[in-house]
Amino acid sequence: MSRTLIIIGIAIVAVGLLWPWLSKLPLGQLPGDIVIRRENFSFYFPVTTMILVSVAISAVLWLFNR
């Protein structure tokens, strides 16, 4: 349990340090992300972004469990 919390903490720190570069990635604006904007309504569903993030996290976890 403590090892998992340490890894999660290191990952959060890494994302925080890399945020200036990560925010420039076009995540959330990929083809396949659903965006509906109306007069008083806005709906956003990042389908492609969620799939891409899921594949990346699965690959990292697979590498750590090898």
PDBQT receptor file of N, H, CA, C and O in Angstrom, charges set to zero:
ATOM      1  N   MET A   1       0.822  -1.190   0.000  1.00  0.00    +0.000 N 
ATOM      2  CA  MET A   1       0.000   0.000   0.000  1.00  0.00    +0.000 C 
ATOM      3  C   MET A   1       0.869   1.260   0.000  1.00  0.00    +0.000 C 
ATOM      4  O   MET A   1       0.591   2.203  -0.740  1.00  0.00    +0.000 OA
ATOM      5  N   SER A   2       1.899   1.279   0.810  1.00  0.00    +0.000 N 
ATOM      6  H   SER A   2       2.125   0.513   1.411  1.00  0.00    +0.000 HD
ATOM      7  CA  SER A   2       2.742   2.473   0.881  1.00  0.00    +0.000 C 
ATOM      8  C   SER A   2       3.514   2.683  -0.431  1.00  0.00    +0.000 C 
ATOM      9  O   SER A   2       3.740   3.821  -0.842  1.00  0.00    +0.000 OA
ATOM     10  N   ARG A   3       3.912   1.599  -1.075  1.00  0.00    +0.000 N 
ATOM     11  H   ARG A   3       3.729   0.675  -0.740  1.00  0.00    +0.000 HD
ATOM     12  CA  ARG A   3       4.626   1.718  -2.349  1.00  0.00    +0.000 C 
ATOM     13  C   ARG A   3       3.717   2.337  -3.405  1.00  0.00    +0.000 C 
ATOM     14  O   ARG A   3       4.155   3.165  -4.204  1.00  0.00    +0.000 OA
ATOM     15  N   THR A   4       2.458   1.935  -3.405  1.00  0.00    +0.000 N 
ATOM     16  H   THR A   4       2.101   1.263  -2.756  1.00  0.00    +0.000 HD
ATOM     17  CA  THR A   4       1.493   2.479  -4.356  1.00  0.00    +0.000 C 
ATOM     18  C   THR A   4       1.290   3.977  -4.122  1.00  0.00    +0.000 C 
ATOM     19  O   THR A   4       1.235   4.751  -5.078  1.00  0.00    +0.000 OA
ATOM     20  N   LEU A   5       1.181   4.382  -2.871  1.00  0.00    +0.000 N 
ATOM     21  H   LEU A   5       1.226   3.753  -2.095  1.00  0.00    +0.000 HD
ATOM     22  CA  LEU A   5       1.001   5.797  -2.567  1.00  0.00    +0.000 C 
ATOM     23  C   LEU A   5       2.222   6.622  -2.955  1.00  0.00    +0.000 C 
ATOM     24  O   LEU A   5       2.085   7.759  -3.405  1.00  0.00    +0.000 OA
ATOM     25  N   ILE A   6       3.402   6.062  -2.785  1.00  0.00    +0.000 N 
ATOM     26  H   ILE A   6       3.514   5.138  -2.420  1.00  0.00    +0.000 HD
ATOM     27  CA  ILE A   6       4.628   6.758  -3.188  1.00  0.00    +0.000 C 
ATOM     28  C   ILE A   6       4.664   6.934  -4.702  1.00  0.00    +0.000 C 
ATOM     29  O   ILE A   6       5.026   8.005  -5.190  1.00  0.00    +0.000 OA
ATOM     30  N   ILE A   7       4.298   5.909  -5.440  1.00  0.00    +0.000 N 
ATOM     31  H   ILE A   7       4.004   5.039  -5.043  1.00  0.00    +0.000 HD
ATOM     32  CA  ILE A   7       4.294   5.979  -6.901  1.00  0.00    +0.000 C 
ATOM     33  C   ILE A   7       3.264   6.995  -7.382  1.00  0.00    +0.000 C 
ATOM     34  O   ILE A   7       3.532   7.770  -8.300  1.00  0.00    +0.000 OA
ATOM     35  N   ILE A   8       2.081   6.991  -6.759  1.00  0.00    +0.000 N 
ATOM     36  H   ILE A   8       1.863   6.361  -6.013  1.00  0.00    +0.000 HD
ATOM     37  CA  ILE A   8       1.057   7.965  -7.135  1.00  0.00    +0.000 C 
ATOM     38  C   ILE A   8       1.544   9.385  -6.842  1.00  0.00    +0.000 C 
ATOM     39  O   ILE A   8       1.324  10.289  -7.647  1.00  0.00    +0.000 OA
ATOM     40  N   GLY A   9       2.199   9.588  -5.708  1.00  0.00    +0.000 N 
ATOM     41  H   GLY A   9       2.379   8.853  -5.054  1.00  0.00    +0.000 HD
ATOM     42  CA  GLY A   9       2.740  10.900  -5.368  1.00  0.00    +0.000 C 
ATOM     43  C   GLY A   9       3.797  11.357  -6.349  1.00  0.00    +0.000 C 
ATOM     44  O   GLY A   9       3.808  12.521  -6.751  1.00  0.00    +0.000 OA
ATOM     45  N   ILE A  10       4.688  10.459  -6.741  1.00  0.00    +0.000 N 
ATOM     46  H   ILE A  10       4.680   9.514  -6.414  1.00  0.00    +0.000 HD
ATOM     47  CA  ILE A  10       5.723  10.796  -7.716  1.00  0.00    +0.000 C 
ATOM     48  C   ILE A  10       5.088  11.143  -9.060  1.00  0.00    +0.000 C 
ATOM     49  O   ILE A  10       5.538  12.065  -9.740  1.00  0.00    +0.000 OA
ATOM     50  N   ALA A  11       4.045  10.407  -9.445  1.00  0.00    +0.000 N 
ATOM     51  H   ALA A  11       3.679   9.658  -8.892  1.00  0.00    +0.000 HD
ATOM     52  CA  ALA A  11       3.360  10.689 -10.709  1.00  0.00    +0.000 C 
ATOM     53  C   ALA A  11       2.696  12.060 -10.672  1.00  0.00    +0.000 C 
ATOM     54  O   ALA A  11       2.737  12.791 -11.661  1.00  0.00    +0.000 OA
ATOM     55  N   ILE A  12       2.084  12.416  -9.545  1.00  0.00    +0.000 N 
ATOM     56  H   ILE A  12       2.051  11.822  -8.741  1.00  0.00    +0.000 HD
ATOM     57  CA  ILE A  12       1.442  13.727  -9.428  1.00  0.00    +0.000 C 
ATOM     58  C   ILE A  12       2.479  14.846  -9.506  1.00  0.00    +0.000 C 
ATOM     59  O   ILE A  12       2.245  15.869 -10.150  1.00  0.00    +0.000 OA
ATOM     60  N   VAL A  13       3.616  14.652  -8.854  1.00  0.00    +0.000 N 
ATOM     61  H   VAL A  13       3.806  13.821  -8.331  1.00  0.00    +0.000 HD
ATOM     62  CA  VAL A  13       4.690  15.657  -8.913  1.00  0.00    +0.000 C 
ATOM     63  C   VAL A  13       5.224  15.777 -10.336  1.00  0.00    +0.000 C 
ATOM     64  O   VAL A  13       5.482  16.883 -10.811  1.00  0.00    +0.000 OA
ATOM     65  N   ALA A  14       5.390  14.644 -11.018  1.00  0.00    +0.000 N 
ATOM     66  H   ALA A  14       5.180  13.746 -10.633  1.00  0.00    +0.000 HD
ATOM     67  CA  ALA A  14       5.898  14.665 -12.391  1.00  0.00    +0.000 C 
ATOM     68  C   ALA A  14       4.942  15.409 -13.313  1.00  0.00    +0.000 C 
ATOM     69  O   ALA A  14       5.377  16.214 -14.137  1.00  0.00    +0.000 OA
ATOM     70  N   VAL A  15       3.642  15.149 -13.182  1.00  0.00    +0.000 N 
ATOM     71  H   VAL A  15       3.288  14.495 -12.513  1.00  0.00    +0.000 HD
ATOM     72  CA  VAL A  15       2.658  15.849 -14.006  1.00  0.00    +0.000 C 
ATOM     73  C   VAL A  15       2.677  17.344 -13.696  1.00  0.00    +0.000 C 
ATOM     74  O   VAL A  15       2.561  18.169 -14.602  1.00  0.00    +0.000 OA
ATOM     75  N   GLY A  16       2.823  17.692 -12.427  1.00  0.00    +0.000 N 
ATOM     76  H   GLY A  16       2.918  17.022 -11.691  1.00  0.00    +0.000 HD
ATOM     77  CA  GLY A  16       2.894  19.098 -12.045  1.00  0.00    +0.000 C 
ATOM     78  C   GLY A  16       4.099  19.801 -12.635  1.00  0.00    +0.000 C 
ATOM     79  O   GLY A  16       4.001  20.945 -13.078  1.00  0.00    +0.000 OA
ATOM     80  N   LEU A  17       5.235  19.123 -12.643  1.00  0.00    +0.000 N 
ATOM     81  H   LEU A  17       5.315  18.194 -12.283  1.00  0.00    +0.000 HD
ATOM     82  CA  LEU A  17       6.438  19.727 -13.212  1.00  0.00    +0.000 C 
ATOM     83  C   LEU A  17       6.382  19.819 -14.731  1.00  0.00    +0.000 C 
ATOM     84  O   LEU A  17       6.928  20.753 -15.318  1.00  0.00    +0.000 OA
ATOM     85  N   LEU A  18       5.725  18.857 -15.369  1.00  0.00    +0.000 N 
ATOM     86  H   LEU A  18       5.281  18.098 -14.892  1.00  0.00    +0.000 HD
ATOM     87  CA  LEU A  18       5.641  18.834 -16.827  1.00  0.00    +0.000 C 
ATOM     88  C   LEU A  18       4.427  19.580 -17.368  1.00  0.00    +0.000 C 
ATOM     89  O   LEU A  18       4.228  19.631 -18.582  1.00  0.00    +0.000 OA
ATOM     90  N   TRP A  19       3.603  20.165 -16.480  1.00  0.00    +0.000 N 
ATOM     91  H   TRP A  19       3.765  20.124 -15.494  1.00  0.00    +0.000 HD
ATOM     92  CA  TRP A  19       2.352  20.787 -16.907  1.00  0.00    +0.000 C 
ATOM     93  C   TRP A  19       2.526  21.873 -17.976  1.00  0.00    +0.000 C 
ATOM     94  O   TRP A  19       1.700  21.935 -18.887  1.00  0.00    +0.000 OA
ATOM     95  N   PRO A  20       3.548  22.727 -17.918  1.00  0.00    +0.000 N 
ATOM     96  CA  PRO A  20       3.683  23.738 -18.989  1.00  0.00    +0.000 C 
ATOM     97  C   PRO A  20       3.792  23.116 -20.381  1.00  0.00    +0.000 C 
ATOM     98  O   PRO A  20       3.304  23.695 -21.351  1.00  0.00    +0.000 OA
ATOM     99  N   TRP A  21       4.409  21.973 -20.491  1.00  0.00    +0.000 N 
ATOM    100  H   TRP A  21       4.805  21.502 -19.703  1.00  0.00    +0.000 HD
ATOM    101  CA  TRP A  21       4.537  21.304 -21.784  1.00  0.00    +0.000 C 
ATOM    102  C   TRP A  21       3.319  20.444 -22.089  1.00  0.00    +0.000 C 
ATOM    103  O   TRP A  21       2.904  20.342 -23.244  1.00  0.00    +0.000 OA
ATOM    104  N   LEU A  22       2.747  19.830 -21.071  1.00  0.00    +0.000 N 
ATOM    105  H   LEU A  22       3.084  19.912 -20.133  1.00  0.00    +0.000 HD
ATOM    106  CA  LEU A  22       1.573  18.987 -21.286  1.00  0.00    +0.000 C 
ATOM    107  C   LEU A  22       0.354  19.799 -21.705  1.00  0.00    +0.000 C 
ATOM    108  O   LEU A  22      -0.488  19.314 -22.461  1.00  0.00    +0.000 OA
ATOM    109  N   SER A  23       0.257  21.016 -21.224  1.00  0.00    +0.000 N 
ATOM    110  H   SER A  23       0.941  21.411 -20.610  1.00  0.00    +0.000 HD
ATOM    111  CA  SER A  23      -0.901  21.843 -21.569  1.00  0.00    +0.000 C 
ATOM    112  C   SER A  23      -0.879  22.277 -23.032  1.00  0.00    +0.000 C 
ATOM    113  O   SER A  23      -1.909  22.692 -23.563  1.00  0.00    +0.000 OA
ATOM    114  N   LYS A  24       0.262  22.190 -23.684  1.00  0.00    +0.000 N 
ATOM    115  H   LYS A  24       1.099  21.852 -23.253  1.00  0.00    +0.000 HD
ATOM    116  CA  LYS A  24       0.361  22.566 -25.096  1.00  0.00    +0.000 C 
ATOM    117  C   LYS A  24      -0.043  21.421 -26.032  1.00  0.00    +0.000 C 
ATOM    118  O   LYS A  24      -0.218  21.637 -27.231  1.00  0.00    +0.000 OA
ATOM    119  N   LEU A  25      -0.192  20.202 -25.490  1.00  0.00    +0.000 N 
ATOM    120  H   LEU A  25      -0.049  20.026 -24.516  1.00  0.00    +0.000 HD
ATOM    121  CA  LEU A  25      -0.634  19.078 -26.305  1.00  0.00    +0.000 C 
ATOM    122  C   LEU A  25      -2.090  19.286 -26.695  1.00  0.00    +0.000 C 
ATOM    123  O   LEU A  25      -2.857  19.883 -25.940  1.00  0.00    +0.000 OA
ATOM    124  N   PRO A  26      -2.478  18.793 -27.875  1.00  0.00    +0.000 N 
ATOM    125  CA  PRO A  26      -3.856  19.031 -28.327  1.00  0.00    +0.000 C 
ATOM    126  C   PRO A  26      -4.880  18.076 -27.712  1.00  0.00    +0.000 C 
ATOM    127  O   PRO A  26      -5.909  17.803 -28.332  1.00  0.00    +0.000 OA
ATOM    128  N   LEU A  27      -4.622  17.566 -26.515  1.00  0.00    +0.000 N 
ATOM    129  H   LEU A  27      -3.787  17.787 -26.012  1.00  0.00    +0.000 HD
ATOM    130  CA  LEU A  27      -5.594  16.687 -25.885  1.00  0.00    +0.000 C 
ATOM    131  C   LEU A  27      -6.863  17.474 -25.581  1.00  0.00    +0.000 C 
ATOM    132  O   LEU A  27      -6.808  18.593 -25.071  1.00  0.00    +0.000 OA
ATOM    133  N   GLY A  28      -7.981  16.888 -25.894  1.00  0.00    +0.000 N 
ATOM    134  H   GLY A  28      -8.026  15.979 -26.309  1.00  0.00    +0.000 HD
ATOM    135  CA  GLY A  28      -9.245  17.573 -25.715  1.00  0.00    +0.000 C 
ATOM    136  C   GLY A  28      -9.726  18.266 -26.971  1.00  0.00    +0.000 C 
ATOM    137  O   GLY A  28     -10.840  18.789 -27.010  1.00  0.00    +0.000 OA
ATOM    138  N   GLN A  29      -8.894  18.274 -27.997  1.00  0.00    +0.000 N 
ATOM    139  H   GLN A  29      -7.989  17.849 -27.966  1.00  0.00    +0.000 HD
ATOM    140  CA  GLN A  29      -9.255  18.903 -29.261  1.00  0.00    +0.000 C 
ATOM    141  C   GLN A  29      -8.982  17.945 -30.418  1.00  0.00    +0.000 C 
ATOM    142  O   GLN A  29      -8.751  18.370 -31.550  1.00  0.00    +0.000 OA
ATOM    143  N   LEU A  30      -9.012  16.667 -30.124  1.00  0.00    +0.000 N 
ATOM    144  H   LEU A  30      -9.200  16.321 -29.204  1.00  0.00    +0.000 HD
ATOM    145  CA  LEU A  30      -8.721  15.663 -31.133  1.00  0.00    +0.000 C 
ATOM    146  C   LEU A  30      -9.953  15.365 -31.980  1.00  0.00    +0.000 C 
ATOM    147  O   LEU A  30     -11.079  15.566 -31.523  1.00  0.00    +0.000 OA
ATOM    148  N   PRO A  31      -9.754  14.885 -33.217  1.00  0.00    +0.000 N 
ATOM    149  CA  PRO A  31     -10.908  14.453 -34.007  1.00  0.00    +0.000 C 
ATOM    150  C   PRO A  31     -11.585  13.284 -33.288  1.00  0.00    +0.000 C 
ATOM    151  O   PRO A  31     -10.912  12.359 -32.834  1.00  0.00    +0.000 OA
ATOM    152  N   GLY A  32     -12.866  13.324 -33.190  1.00  0.00    +0.000 N 
ATOM    153  H   GLY A  32     -13.413  14.075 -33.559  1.00  0.00    +0.000 HD
ATOM    154  CA  GLY A  32     -13.601  12.286 -32.486  1.00  0.00    +0.000 C 
ATOM    155  C   GLY A  32     -14.114  12.744 -31.134  1.00  0.00    +0.000 C 
ATOM    156  O   GLY A  32     -14.980  12.092 -30.550  1.00  0.00    +0.000 OA
ATOM    157  N   ASP A  33     -13.598  13.848 -30.627  1.00  0.00    +0.000 N 
ATOM    158  H   ASP A  33     -12.895  14.377 -31.101  1.00  0.00    +0.000 HD
ATOM    159  CA  ASP A  33     -14.125  14.436 -29.400  1.00  0.00    +0.000 C 
ATOM    160  C   ASP A  33     -15.424  15.163 -29.755  1.00  0.00    +0.000 C 
ATOM    161  O   ASP A  33     -15.480  15.921 -30.723  1.00  0.00    +0.000 OA
ATOM    162  N   ILE A  34     -16.450  14.924 -28.966  1.00  0.00    +0.000 N 
ATOM    163  H   ILE A  34     -16.405  14.308 -28.180  1.00  0.00    +0.000 HD
ATOM    164  CA  ILE A  34     -17.770  15.484 -29.259  1.00  0.00    +0.000 C 
ATOM    165  C   ILE A  34     -17.918  16.816 -28.537  1.00  0.00    +0.000 C 
ATOM    166  O   ILE A  34     -17.800  16.887 -27.314  1.00  0.00    +0.000 OA
ATOM    167  N   VAL A  35     -18.177  17.863 -29.298  1.00  0.00    +0.000 N 
ATOM    168  H   VAL A  35     -18.273  17.805 -30.292  1.00  0.00    +0.000 HD
ATOM    169  CA  VAL A  35     -18.401  19.197 -28.740  1.00  0.00    +0.000 C 
ATOM    170  C   VAL A  35     -19.676  19.758 -29.359  1.00  0.00    +0.000 C 
ATOM    171  O   VAL A  35     -19.788  19.877 -30.579  1.00  0.00    +0.000 OA
ATOM    172  N   ILE A  36     -20.637  20.102 -28.501  1.00  0.00    +0.000 N 
ATOM    173  H   ILE A  36     -20.547  20.006 -27.510  1.00  0.00    +0.000 HD
ATOM    174  CA  ILE A  36     -21.881  20.713 -28.955  1.00  0.00    +0.000 C 
ATOM    175  C   ILE A  36     -22.023  22.037 -28.220  1.00  0.00    +0.000 C 
ATOM    176  O   ILE A  36     -22.081  22.074 -26.991  1.00  0.00    +0.000 OA
ATOM    177  N   ARG A  37     -22.077  23.111 -28.975  1.00  0.00    +0.000 N 
ATOM    178  H   ARG A  37     -22.029  23.081 -29.973  1.00  0.00    +0.000 HD
ATOM    179  CA  ARG A  37     -22.243  24.444 -28.388  1.00  0.00    +0.000 C 
ATOM    180  C   ARG A  37     -23.526  25.063 -28.923  1.00  0.00    +0.000 C 
ATOM    181  O   ARG A  37     -23.712  25.197 -30.133  1.00  0.00    +0.000 OA
ATOM    182  N   ARG A  38     -24.387  25.427 -28.022  1.00  0.00    +0.000 N 
ATOM    183  H   ARG A  38     -24.237  25.318 -27.040  1.00  0.00    +0.000 HD
ATOM    184  CA  ARG A  38     -25.637  26.107 -28.388  1.00  0.00    +0.000 C 
ATOM    185  C   ARG A  38     -25.666  27.459 -27.690  1.00  0.00    +0.000 C 
ATOM    186  O   ARG A  38     -24.680  27.868 -27.077  1.00  0.00    +0.000 OA
ATOM    187  N   GLU A  39     -26.780  28.140 -27.780  1.00  0.00    +0.000 N 
ATOM    188  H   GLU A  39     -27.581  27.808 -28.278  1.00  0.00    +0.000 HD
ATOM    189  CA  GLU A  39     -26.885  29.478 -27.220  1.00  0.00    +0.000 C 
ATOM    190  C   GLU A  39     -26.644  29.498 -25.712  1.00  0.00    +0.000 C 
ATOM    191  O   GLU A  39     -25.799  30.262 -25.243  1.00  0.00    +0.000 OA
ATOM    192  N   ASN A  40     -27.352  28.691 -24.950  1.00  0.00    +0.000 N 
ATOM    193  H   ASN A  40     -28.038  28.071 -25.331  1.00  0.00    +0.000 HD
ATOM    194  CA  ASN A  40     -27.203  28.654 -23.492  1.00  0.00    +0.000 C 
ATOM    195  C   ASN A  40     -26.745  27.292 -23.001  1.00  0.00    +0.000 C 
ATOM    196  O   ASN A  40     -27.007  26.926 -21.855  1.00  0.00    +0.000 OA
ATOM    197  N   PHE A  41     -26.070  26.545 -23.848  1.00  0.00    +0.000 N 
ATOM    198  H   PHE A  41     -25.858  26.842 -24.779  1.00  0.00    +0.000 HD
ATOM    199  CA  PHE A  41     -25.731  25.172 -23.512  1.00  0.00    +0.000 C 
ATOM    200  C   PHE A  41     -24.415  24.795 -24.162  1.00  0.00    +0.000 C 
ATOM    201  O   PHE A  41     -24.136  25.163 -25.303  1.00  0.00    +0.000 OA
ATOM    202  N   SER A  42     -23.627  24.067 -23.427  1.00  0.00    +0.000 N 
ATOM    203  H   SER A  42     -23.854  23.768 -22.500  1.00  0.00    +0.000 HD
ATOM    204  CA  SER A  42     -22.370  23.568 -23.967  1.00  0.00    +0.000 C 
ATOM    205  C   SER A  42     -22.161  22.144 -23.462  1.00  0.00    +0.000 C 
ATOM    206  O   SER A  42     -22.267  21.885 -22.263  1.00  0.00    +0.000 OA
ATOM    207  N   PHE A  43     -21.865  21.219 -24.379  1.00  0.00    +0.000 N 
ATOM    208  H   PHE A  43     -21.779  21.429 -25.353  1.00  0.00    +0.000 HD
ATOM    209  CA  PHE A  43     -21.647  19.823 -24.015  1.00  0.00    +0.000 C 
ATOM    210  C   PHE A  43     -20.329  19.367 -24.624  1.00  0.00    +0.000 C 
ATOM    211  O   PHE A  43     -20.073  19.590 -25.808  1.00  0.00    +0.000 OA
ATOM    212  N   TYR A  44     -19.503  18.735 -23.818  1.00  0.00    +0.000 N 
ATOM    213  H   TYR A  44     -19.710  18.555 -22.857  1.00  0.00    +0.000 HD
ATOM    214  CA  TYR A  44     -18.185  18.285 -24.269  1.00  0.00    +0.000 C 
ATOM    215  C   TYR A  44     -17.967  16.859 -23.790  1.00  0.00    +0.000 C 
ATOM    216  O   TYR A  44     -18.064  16.585 -22.593  1.00  0.00    +0.000 OA
ATOM    217  N   PHE A  45     -17.674  15.947 -24.711  1.00  0.00    +0.000 N 
ATOM    218  H   PHE A  45     -17.595  16.170 -25.683  1.00  0.00    +0.000 HD
ATOM    219  CA  PHE A  45     -17.417  14.556 -24.374  1.00  0.00    +0.000 C 
ATOM    220  C   PHE A  45     -16.169  14.105 -25.135  1.00  0.00    +0.000 C 
ATOM    221  O   PHE A  45     -16.256  13.821 -26.330  1.00  0.00    +0.000 OA
ATOM    222  N   PRO A  46     -15.005  14.031 -24.470  1.00  0.00    +0.000 N 
ATOM    223  CA  PRO A  46     -13.733  13.745 -25.151  1.00  0.00    +0.000 C 
ATOM    224  C   PRO A  46     -13.499  12.251 -25.386  1.00  0.00    +0.000 C 
ATOM    225  O   PRO A  46     -12.680  11.639 -24.702  1.00  0.00    +0.000 OA
ATOM    226  N   VAL A  47     -14.206  11.669 -26.339  1.00  0.00    +0.000 N 
ATOM    227  H   VAL A  47     -14.872  12.166 -26.894  1.00  0.00    +0.000 HD
ATOM    228  CA  VAL A  47     -14.122  10.233 -26.596  1.00  0.00    +0.000 C 
ATOM    229  C   VAL A  47     -12.708   9.828 -26.995  1.00  0.00    +0.000 C 
ATOM    230  O   VAL A  47     -12.121   8.943 -26.371  1.00  0.00    +0.000 OA
ATOM    231  N   THR A  48     -12.160  10.454 -28.012  1.00  0.00    +0.000 N 
ATOM    232  H   THR A  48     -12.636  11.173 -28.519  1.00  0.00    +0.000 HD
ATOM    233  CA  THR A  48     -10.839  10.089 -28.519  1.00  0.00    +0.000 C 
ATOM    234  C   THR A  48      -9.752  10.349 -27.479  1.00  0.00    +0.000 C 
ATOM    235  O   THR A  48      -8.824   9.553 -27.340  1.00  0.00    +0.000 OA
ATOM    236  N   THR A  49      -9.861  11.436 -26.765  1.00  0.00    +0.000 N 
ATOM    237  H   THR A  49     -10.615  12.083 -26.879  1.00  0.00    +0.000 HD
ATOM    238  CA  THR A  49      -8.874  11.758 -25.733  1.00  0.00    +0.000 C 
ATOM    239  C   THR A  49      -8.899  10.704 -24.629  1.00  0.00    +0.000 C 
ATOM    240  O   THR A  49      -7.844  10.282 -24.154  1.00  0.00    +0.000 OA
ATOM    241  N   MET A  50     -10.098  10.274 -24.214  1.00  0.00    +0.000 N 
ATOM    242  H   MET A  50     -10.955  10.616 -24.600  1.00  0.00    +0.000 HD
ATOM    243  CA  MET A  50     -10.196   9.259 -23.165  1.00  0.00    +0.000 C 
ATOM    244  C   MET A  50      -9.592   7.930 -23.620  1.00  0.00    +0.000 C 
ATOM    245  O   MET A  50      -8.934   7.247 -22.835  1.00  0.00    +0.000 OA
ATOM    246  N   ILE A  51      -9.810   7.563 -24.874  1.00  0.00    +0.000 N 
ATOM    247  H   ILE A  51     -10.344   8.117 -25.512  1.00  0.00    +0.000 HD
ATOM    248  CA  ILE A  51      -9.241   6.318 -25.391  1.00  0.00    +0.000 C 
ATOM    249  C   ILE A  51      -7.719   6.405 -25.428  1.00  0.00    +0.000 C 
ATOM    250  O   ILE A  51      -7.032   5.461 -25.038  1.00  0.00    +0.000 OA
ATOM    251  N   LEU A  52      -7.194   7.528 -25.892  1.00  0.00    +0.000 N 
ATOM    252  H   LEU A  52      -7.752   8.295 -26.208  1.00  0.00    +0.000 HD
ATOM    253  CA  LEU A  52      -5.750   7.724 -25.970  1.00  0.00    +0.000 C 
ATOM    254  C   LEU A  52      -5.100   7.687 -24.584  1.00  0.00    +0.000 C 
ATOM    255  O   LEU A  52      -4.062   7.050 -24.404  1.00  0.00    +0.000 OA
ATOM    256  N   VAL A  53      -5.700   8.362 -23.610  1.00  0.00    +0.000 N 
ATOM    257  H   VAL A  53      -6.543   8.879 -23.755  1.00  0.00    +0.000 HD
ATOM    258  CA  VAL A  53      -5.175   8.370 -22.242  1.00  0.00    +0.000 C 
ATOM    259  C   VAL A  53      -5.261   6.967 -21.637  1.00  0.00    +0.000 C 
ATOM    260  O   VAL A  53      -4.343   6.542 -20.937  1.00  0.00    +0.000 OA
ATOM    261  N   SER A  54      -6.346   6.252 -21.897  1.00  0.00    +0.000 N 
ATOM    262  H   SER A  54      -7.092   6.597 -22.466  1.00  0.00    +0.000 HD
ATOM    263  CA  SER A  54      -6.508   4.898 -21.385  1.00  0.00    +0.000 C 
ATOM    264  C   SER A  54      -5.440   3.951 -21.935  1.00  0.00    +0.000 C 
ATOM    265  O   SER A  54      -4.891   3.132 -21.198  1.00  0.00    +0.000 OA
ATOM    266  N   VAL A  55      -5.150   4.064 -23.219  1.00  0.00    +0.000 N 
ATOM    267  H   VAL A  55      -5.596   4.729 -23.819  1.00  0.00    +0.000 HD
ATOM    268  CA  VAL A  55      -4.110   3.217 -23.829  1.00  0.00    +0.000 C 
ATOM    269  C   VAL A  55      -2.745   3.553 -23.237  1.00  0.00    +0.000 C 
ATOM    270  O   VAL A  55      -1.953   2.653 -22.961  1.00  0.00    +0.000 OA
ATOM    271  N   ALA A  56      -2.465   4.833 -23.042  1.00  0.00    +0.000 N 
ATOM    272  H   ALA A  56      -3.109   5.564 -23.267  1.00  0.00    +0.000 HD
ATOM    273  CA  ALA A  56      -1.170   5.241 -22.476  1.00  0.00    +0.000 C 
ATOM    274  C   ALA A  56      -1.021   4.734 -21.039  1.00  0.00    +0.000 C 
ATOM    275  O   ALA A  56       0.032   4.210 -20.678  1.00  0.00    +0.000 OA
ATOM    276  N   ILE A  57      -2.054   4.883 -20.227  1.00  0.00    +0.000 N 
ATOM    277  H   ILE A  57      -2.910   5.309 -20.521  1.00  0.00    +0.000 HD
ATOM    278  CA  ILE A  57      -1.985   4.408 -18.839  1.00  0.00    +0.000 C 
ATOM    279  C   ILE A  57      -1.869   2.897 -18.794  1.00  0.00    +0.000 C 
ATOM    280  O   ILE A  57      -1.121   2.362 -17.977  1.00  0.00    +0.000 OA
ATOM    281  N   SER A  58      -2.597   2.195 -19.660  1.00  0.00    +0.000 N 
ATOM    282  H   SER A  58      -3.205   2.629 -20.324  1.00  0.00    +0.000 HD
ATOM    283  CA  SER A  58      -2.509   0.732 -19.698  1.00  0.00    +0.000 C 
ATOM    284  C   SER A  58      -1.107   0.278 -20.093  1.00  0.00    +0.000 C 
ATOM    285  O   SER A  58      -0.591  -0.693 -19.539  1.00  0.00    +0.000 OA
ATOM    286  N   ALA A  59      -0.493   0.968 -21.038  1.00  0.00    +0.000 N 
ATOM    287  H   ALA A  59      -0.912   1.756 -21.488  1.00  0.00    +0.000 HD
ATOM    288  CA  ALA A  59       0.872   0.602 -21.459  1.00  0.00    +0.000 C 
ATOM    289  C   ALA A  59       1.873   0.829 -20.328  1.00  0.00    +0.000 C 
ATOM    290  O   ALA A  59       2.757   0.001 -20.108  1.00  0.00    +0.000 OA
ATOM    291  N   VAL A  60       1.740   1.935 -19.616  1.00  0.00    +0.000 N 
ATOM    292  H   VAL A  60       1.022   2.608 -19.795  1.00  0.00    +0.000 HD
ATOM    293  CA  VAL A  60       2.652   2.209 -18.506  1.00  0.00    +0.000 C 
ATOM    294  C   VAL A  60       2.477   1.182 -17.398  1.00  0.00    +0.000 C 
ATOM    295  O   VAL A  60       3.464   0.683 -16.858  1.00  0.00    +0.000 OA
ATOM    296  N   LEU A  61       1.236   0.861 -17.054  1.00  0.00    +0.000 N 
ATOM    297  H   LEU A  61       0.434   1.267 -17.493  1.00  0.00    +0.000 HD
ATOM    298  CA  LEU A  61       0.991  -0.141 -16.008  1.00  0.00    +0.000 C 
ATOM    299  C   LEU A  61       1.478  -1.521 -16.439  1.00  0.00    +0.000 C 
ATOM    300  O   LEU A  61       1.985  -2.287 -15.619  1.00  0.00    +0.000 OA
ATOM    301  N   TRP A  62       1.326  -1.838 -17.718  1.00  0.00    +0.000 N 
ATOM    302  H   TRP A  62       0.914  -1.216 -18.384  1.00  0.00    +0.000 HD
ATOM    303  CA  TRP A  62       1.806  -3.122 -18.222  1.00  0.00    +0.000 C 
ATOM    304  C   TRP A  62       3.332  -3.205 -18.103  1.00  0.00    +0.000 C 
ATOM    305  O   TRP A  62       3.878  -4.251 -17.754  1.00  0.00    +0.000 OA
ATOM    306  N   LEU A  63       4.020  -2.082 -18.400  1.00  0.00    +0.000 N 
ATOM    307  H   LEU A  63       3.577  -1.232 -18.684  1.00  0.00    +0.000 HD
ATOM    308  CA  LEU A  63       5.477  -2.075 -18.289  1.00  0.00    +0.000 C 
ATOM    309  C   LEU A  63       5.929  -2.218 -16.831  1.00  0.00    +0.000 C 
ATOM    310  O   LEU A  63       6.912  -2.906 -16.556  1.00  0.00    +0.000 OA
ATOM    311  N   PHE A  64       5.220  -1.574 -15.897  1.00  0.00    +0.000 N 
ATOM    312  H   PHE A  64       4.421  -1.015 -16.121  1.00  0.00    +0.000 HD
ATOM    313  CA  PHE A  64       5.589  -1.682 -14.492  1.00  0.00    +0.000 C 
ATOM    314  C   PHE A  64       5.330  -3.077 -13.916  1.00  0.00    +0.000 C 
ATOM    315  O   PHE A  64       6.023  -3.511 -12.996  1.00  0.00    +0.000 OA
ATOM    316  N   ASN A  65       4.332  -3.773 -14.459  1.00  0.00    +0.000 N 
ATOM    317  H   ASN A  65       3.769  -3.421 -15.206  1.00  0.00    +0.000 HD
ATOM    318  CA  ASN A  65       3.998  -5.104 -13.928  1.00  0.00    +0.000 C 
ATOM    319  C   ASN A  65       4.811  -6.220 -14.564  1.00  0.00    +0.000 C 
ATOM    320  O   ASN A  65       4.688  -7.372 -14.148  1.00  0.00    +0.000 OA
ATOM    321  N   ARG A  66       5.638  -5.916 -15.558  1.00  0.00    +0.000 N 
ATOM    322  H   ARG A  66       5.738  -4.980 -15.896  1.00  0.00    +0.000 HD
ATOM    323  CA  ARG A  66       6.460  -6.958 -16.192  1.00  0.00    +0.000 C 
ATOM    324  C   ARG A  66       7.532  -7.361 -15.288  1.00  0.00    +0.000 C 
ATOM    325  O   ARG A  66       8.336  -8.227 -15.632  1.00  0.00    +0.000 OA
TER     326      ARG A  66
